[in-house]
């Protein structure tokens, strides 16, 4: 049987084939240069690892603050035609692959596979990591604390539904630090095995997802039972296995569990976004655009105690972007405040404000100073 040649592109109209061929040759030459430069970068990354810790692990020379600086420089250089988010994704994957040459980072996350937390892992660390799905937020903290995982990723707040309290509560009982944050735009899809909405008998999803889609559900499926489960991926698993069950999840979960999309983008808020925290065992150096999270409680509990506690922030011009209170569980009606500040704990103004807070607090801990989310 005679060999066949692969089909060629149809001739360009107007006799432009020589021009197209020339452009393709230029693309091939650029591709070769890109390939060479990526390999050069990988060799330099190897040298960085060897110089820092010859017998160490990948986590010993991974510097989140340095990666944040590299990504910001990539954005500053970008003048198109590629969008900023595309440039970030490309550079993130290059850095991820270079870092994983000897051994990939192990990243624990709130699973199972197909959750938005997994998407946050890939956005922050790239695909050249070993992702470890775990059934509960507590398990993520435990695995990072024990050193089984190098870092962990957990949800902390949603722009519609607010704080994930279980994540905050875990910081009361751990020495782990926040090493980064990820902001992920959340699109919810109603998914299932049925062909139309009329056959949906119940909807399974995480409580946060049910809340983020409450308006759409009230309008289109007001009589359908809503069941809160441990994760949207667990809801998708039930939708796959149970007759009449639909789920709220992302497109990835629909693909993983073989489900059809009954309704796209059913979230109530057009800018529905979830913020995730990256957990690690060390405090970071400044990156140039950072956030600091502290855990604090007032030394006195009289009238105006919180105002007096926070006064050093105003004195030193430090902006507070978020404050949450959680029961300390030491005695009734006693609370711990989690506060997010603009800047790094080593910045002069922030450091002075933190010294003032420390003097007025019964409990004070820097939970983390870390690069702010990029896009």
C-alpha positions as CSV (number, residue, x, y, z in Angstrom):
1,X,0.0,0.0,0.0
2,X,1.5,3.4,-1.0
3,X,2.3,5.8,1.8
4,X,0.2,8.9,1.9
5,X,1.4,12.4,2.7
6,X,-0.3,14.5,5.4
7,X,-2.8,16.9,3.9
8,X,-1.4,20.3,3.1
9,X,-3.0,23.6,3.6
10,X,-5.2,24.8,0.7
11,X,-3.5,27.3,-1.6
12,X,-3.9,30.9,-0.3
13,X,-6.1,33.0,-2.5
14,X,-4.5,35.6,-4.7
15,X,-1.1,33.8,-4.9
16,X,-0.1,34.6,-1.3
17,X,1.3,31.1,-0.6
18,X,5.0,32.3,-0.7
19,X,4.1,35.1,1.9
20,X,2.4,32.6,4.2
21,X,5.2,30.2,3.9
22,X,7.6,32.9,4.9
23,X,5.6,33.8,8.0
24,X,5.4,30.2,9.0
25,X,9.2,29.9,8.7
26,X,9.5,33.0,11.0
27,X,7.1,31.3,13.5
28,X,9.2,28.1,13.5
29,X,12.3,30.2,14.1
30,X,10.7,32.0,17.0
31,X,9.4,28.7,18.4
32,X,13.0,27.4,18.4
33,X,14.2,30.5,20.2
34,X,11.4,30.2,22.8
35,X,12.2,26.5,23.3
36,X,15.9,27.2,23.8
37,X,15.2,30.1,26.3
38,X,12.8,27.9,28.3
39,X,15.5,25.3,28.6
40,X,18.0,28.0,29.6
41,X,15.6,29.1,32.3
42,X,15.2,25.6,33.6
43,X,19.0,25.2,33.9
44,X,19.2,28.4,35.8
45,X,16.4,27.2,38.1
46,X,18.5,24.1,38.8
47,X,21.4,26.2,39.8
48,X,19.3,28.3,42.2
49,X,18.1,25.1,43.9
50,X,21.7,23.7,44.2
51,X,23.1,27.0,45.5
52,X,20.4,27.3,48.2
53,X,20.3,23.7,49.5
54,X,22.2,21.0,47.7
55,X,20.4,18.1,49.5
56,X,17.1,20.0,50.1
57,X,13.6,19.5,48.8
58,X,11.8,21.7,46.3
59,X,10.0,23.5,49.1
60,X,13.3,24.6,50.6
61,X,14.0,27.0,47.7
62,X,10.5,27.8,46.5
63,X,10.0,31.5,47.2
64,X,6.4,32.7,46.7
65,X,7.4,36.4,47.1
66,X,10.0,36.0,44.3
67,X,7.4,34.4,42.0
68,X,5.0,37.3,42.7
69,X,7.7,39.7,41.6
70,X,8.4,37.8,38.4
71,X,4.7,37.8,37.5
72,X,4.3,41.5,38.2
73,X,7.3,42.2,35.9
74,X,5.7,40.1,33.2
75,X,2.6,42.2,33.4
76,X,4.6,45.5,33.3
77,X,6.3,44.3,30.1
78,X,3.1,43.2,28.4
79,X,1.9,45.5,25.7
80,X,-0.2,42.9,23.8
81,X,-1.6,41.4,21.7
82,X,-1.9,38.7,24.4
83,X,-4.1,39.6,27.4
84,X,-2.6,40.0,30.9
85,X,-4.3,36.9,32.2
86,X,-2.9,34.9,29.3
87,X,0.6,36.2,30.0
88,X,0.3,35.3,33.7
89,X,-0.9,31.8,32.9
90,X,2.0,31.2,30.5
91,X,4.7,32.4,32.9
92,X,3.1,30.6,35.8
93,X,3.3,27.3,33.9
94,X,6.9,27.9,32.9
95,X,7.9,28.6,36.5
96,X,5.9,25.6,37.6
97,X,7.7,23.3,35.2
98,X,11.1,24.7,36.0
99,X,10.6,24.2,39.7
100,X,9.3,20.7,39.4
101,X,12.4,19.3,37.6
102,X,13.6,17.3,40.5
103,X,10.4,16.8,42.5
104,X,7.1,18.6,42.2
105,X,5.6,20.5,45.1
106,X,2.9,18.6,47.0
107,X,-0.2,20.8,47.4
108,X,-3.0,19.7,49.7
109,X,-6.5,21.2,48.9
110,X,-10.1,20.8,49.8
111,X,-11.3,18.1,47.4
112,X,-12.3,16.0,45.8
113,X,-11.2,16.6,42.3
114,X,-13.3,19.1,40.4
115,X,-13.7,21.7,43.1
116,X,-13.0,25.4,42.7
117,X,-10.2,24.9,45.3
118,X,-8.4,22.6,42.8
119,X,-8.8,25.4,40.2
120,X,-7.2,27.8,42.7
121,X,-4.3,25.4,43.2
122,X,-3.6,25.3,39.4
123,X,-4.0,29.1,39.0
124,X,-1.5,29.7,41.8
125,X,1.0,26.9,41.4
126,X,0.6,25.8,37.8
127,X,0.0,22.2,36.6
128,X,3.5,20.8,37.4
129,X,2.6,20.0,41.1
130,X,1.3,17.0,42.8
131,X,-2.2,17.9,44.0
132,X,-3.5,16.1,47.0
133,X,-7.4,16.3,47.4
134,X,-8.6,16.0,51.0
135,X,-12.1,15.7,52.3
136,X,-12.1,18.6,54.8
137,X,-10.4,21.9,55.5
138,X,-9.1,20.5,58.8
139,X,-7.3,17.8,56.9
140,X,-5.5,20.3,54.8
141,X,-4.2,22.1,57.8
142,X,-3.1,18.8,59.4
143,X,-1.2,17.6,56.3
144,X,0.7,20.8,55.9
145,X,1.5,21.0,59.6
146,X,2.8,17.5,59.5
147,X,5.0,18.1,56.4
148,X,3.2,15.6,54.3
149,X,2.2,18.4,52.0
150,X,4.4,21.4,51.2
151,X,1.5,23.9,51.0
152,X,-2.2,23.8,51.3
153,X,-5.0,25.8,49.6
154,X,-8.3,26.5,51.4
155,X,-11.2,28.9,50.8
156,X,-11.5,31.9,53.1
157,X,-14.3,34.1,51.8
158,X,-16.7,34.7,48.9
159,X,-17.8,38.1,47.7
160,X,-21.5,37.1,48.0
161,X,-21.7,34.7,51.0
162,X,-18.9,36.0,53.2
163,X,-16.3,34.2,55.3
164,X,-15.6,30.5,55.5
165,X,-15.6,30.3,59.3
166,X,-14.0,26.9,59.6
167,X,-10.8,28.2,57.9
168,X,-10.5,31.1,60.4
169,X,-11.2,28.8,63.4
170,X,-8.3,26.5,62.4
171,X,-5.8,29.3,62.8
172,X,-6.6,29.4,66.5
173,X,-5.0,25.9,66.9
174,X,-2.1,25.9,64.4
175,X,1.3,27.5,63.9
176,X,0.8,27.6,60.1
177,X,1.2,30.8,58.2
178,X,-0.6,32.3,55.2
179,X,1.9,32.3,52.2
180,X,-0.3,33.7,49.5
181,X,-3.8,34.3,48.3
182,X,-5.8,33.5,45.1
183,X,-8.9,35.2,43.8
184,X,-11.0,33.1,41.5
185,X,-14.0,34.2,39.5
186,X,-16.7,31.7,40.2
187,X,-19.2,30.5,37.6
188,X,-21.8,28.0,38.7
189,X,-23.5,25.6,36.4
190,X,-26.5,23.4,37.2
191,X,-25.5,19.9,36.0
192,X,-27.1,16.5,35.9
193,X,-28.0,13.4,33.9
194,X,-31.5,14.5,33.1
195,X,-32.5,16.3,30.0
196,X,-34.5,19.2,31.4
197,X,-35.2,21.1,34.6
198,X,-38.7,19.5,35.0
199,X,-37.0,16.2,36.0
200,X,-34.8,17.7,38.8
201,X,-36.1,16.4,42.1
202,X,-33.2,17.7,44.4
203,X,-30.1,19.8,44.1
204,X,-26.9,18.9,46.0
205,X,-24.1,21.5,46.4
206,X,-21.9,23.1,49.1
207,X,-23.8,25.5,51.3
208,X,-21.9,28.4,49.9
209,X,-22.8,27.5,46.3
210,X,-26.5,27.2,47.2
211,X,-26.3,30.6,48.8
212,X,-24.6,32.1,45.8
213,X,-27.3,30.8,43.5
214,X,-30.3,31.4,45.8
215,X,-32.0,34.0,43.6
216,X,-31.8,31.8,40.4
217,X,-33.1,28.7,42.3
218,X,-36.0,30.7,43.8
219,X,-37.0,31.8,40.4
220,X,-36.6,28.7,38.3
221,X,-36.8,25.7,40.8
222,X,-38.6,27.1,43.9
223,X,-40.1,23.7,44.9
224,X,-37.0,21.6,44.4
225,X,-35.3,20.3,47.6
226,X,-31.8,21.8,48.2
227,X,-29.3,19.6,50.0
228,X,-26.0,21.0,51.4
229,X,-23.1,18.6,51.0
230,X,-19.3,18.8,51.8
231,X,-18.3,20.1,48.4
232,X,-19.7,20.8,44.9
233,X,-17.7,17.8,43.6
234,X,-19.6,15.6,46.1
235,X,-22.8,17.0,44.8
236,X,-21.7,16.2,41.2
237,X,-20.9,12.6,42.3
238,X,-24.4,12.2,43.8
239,X,-25.9,13.7,40.6
240,X,-24.0,11.0,38.6
241,X,-25.2,8.2,40.9
242,X,-28.7,9.2,41.9
243,X,-31.8,9.4,39.8
244,X,-33.4,12.9,39.9
245,X,-30.4,14.6,41.6
246,X,-28.8,17.6,40.0
247,X,-25.7,19.5,41.3
248,X,-24.3,23.0,41.3
249,X,-20.6,23.0,40.3
250,X,-18.1,24.2,37.7
251,X,-17.6,23.0,34.1
252,X,-14.6,20.9,35.2
253,X,-16.8,18.9,37.6
254,X,-19.3,18.3,34.8
255,X,-16.6,16.9,32.6
256,X,-15.0,14.7,35.4
257,X,-18.4,13.2,36.4
258,X,-19.8,12.9,32.9
259,X,-22.8,15.2,33.5
260,X,-24.6,17.5,31.1
261,X,-25.1,21.2,31.7
262,X,-28.8,22.0,32.4
263,X,-28.2,25.8,33.0
264,X,-25.0,27.8,32.7
265,X,-23.8,30.6,35.0
266,X,-26.6,30.6,37.5
267,X,-24.8,32.6,40.2
268,X,-26.7,35.6,41.3
269,X,-23.8,38.1,41.4
270,X,-22.1,39.0,38.1
271,X,-18.7,39.4,39.8
272,X,-19.0,36.4,42.1
273,X,-15.5,35.7,43.4
274,X,-13.9,33.5,46.0
275,X,-10.7,34.2,47.8
276,X,-8.4,31.3,48.8
277,X,-5.5,31.2,51.1
278,X,-2.2,29.4,50.6
279,X,-1.0,27.7,53.8
280,X,2.7,27.1,54.6
281,X,5.1,26.7,57.5
282,X,7.2,29.9,57.1
283,X,6.8,33.6,57.1
284,X,7.8,35.3,53.8
285,X,10.0,38.3,53.0
286,X,8.4,41.4,51.4
287,X,7.5,41.1,47.7
288,X,6.7,44.8,47.1
289,X,2.9,44.5,47.1
290,X,1.8,42.6,50.2
291,X,-1.0,41.9,52.6
292,X,-0.6,41.1,56.3
293,X,-3.1,39.1,58.4
294,X,-3.0,39.2,62.2
295,X,-4.9,37.5,64.9
296,X,-5.5,39.7,68.0
297,X,-7.7,40.2,71.0
298,X,-7.9,43.3,73.3
299,X,-6.2,43.2,76.7
300,X,-9.2,45.0,78.3
301,X,-12.9,44.5,77.5
302,X,-14.4,47.8,78.6
303,X,-16.2,50.3,76.4
304,X,-14.1,51.3,73.4
305,X,-11.6,48.5,73.8
306,X,-11.6,47.6,70.1
307,X,-11.2,51.3,69.2
308,X,-8.2,51.7,71.5
309,X,-6.7,48.4,70.2
310,X,-6.8,49.6,66.6
311,X,-5.7,53.2,67.2
312,X,-2.0,52.4,66.1
313,X,-3.2,51.6,62.6
314,X,-4.6,55.1,62.2
315,X,-1.6,56.7,63.8
316,X,0.8,55.1,61.4
317,X,-1.4,55.3,58.3
318,X,-2.0,51.6,57.8
319,X,-5.1,50.6,55.9
320,X,-7.3,47.8,57.3
321,X,-9.1,45.9,54.5
322,X,-11.0,43.3,56.5
323,X,-11.9,42.4,60.1
324,X,-13.7,39.3,61.4
325,X,-14.4,38.1,64.9
326,X,-14.5,34.5,66.0
327,X,-15.2,33.0,69.5
328,X,-11.9,32.2,71.2
329,X,-13.5,29.1,72.8
330,X,-11.6,30.0,76.0
331,X,-14.6,31.4,77.8
332,X,-18.0,32.6,76.8
333,X,-18.4,35.9,74.9
334,X,-14.7,36.2,74.4
335,X,-13.6,36.9,70.8
336,X,-10.5,36.9,68.7
337,X,-10.3,39.4,65.8
338,X,-8.7,38.5,62.4
339,X,-7.5,41.6,60.6
340,X,-6.1,42.1,57.1
341,X,-3.8,45.0,56.6
342,X,-2.2,46.6,53.5
343,X,1.6,46.1,53.5
344,X,4.2,43.7,54.8
345,X,5.0,43.3,58.5
346,X,8.5,44.4,57.8
347,X,7.4,47.7,56.2
348,X,8.3,50.6,58.5
349,X,4.8,51.9,59.0
350,X,3.2,48.5,59.4
351,X,5.9,47.3,61.8
352,X,5.4,50.4,64.0
353,X,1.6,49.9,64.0
354,X,2.0,46.2,64.9
355,X,4.3,47.1,67.8
356,X,1.5,49.4,69.1
357,X,-1.1,46.7,68.7
358,X,1.1,44.1,70.4
359,X,1.4,46.4,73.5
360,X,-2.4,46.7,73.8
361,X,-3.3,43.1,73.1
362,X,-3.9,40.1,75.3
363,X,-3.3,37.8,72.2
364,X,-1.3,38.9,69.2
365,X,0.0,36.8,66.3
366,X,1.1,37.6,62.7
367,X,-0.7,34.9,60.8
368,X,1.1,35.8,57.5
369,X,2.6,38.6,55.4
370,X,2.2,37.5,51.8
371,X,1.9,38.8,48.2
372,X,-1.5,40.1,47.3
373,X,-3.4,38.3,44.6
374,X,-2.4,39.2,41.0
375,X,-5.5,39.4,38.8
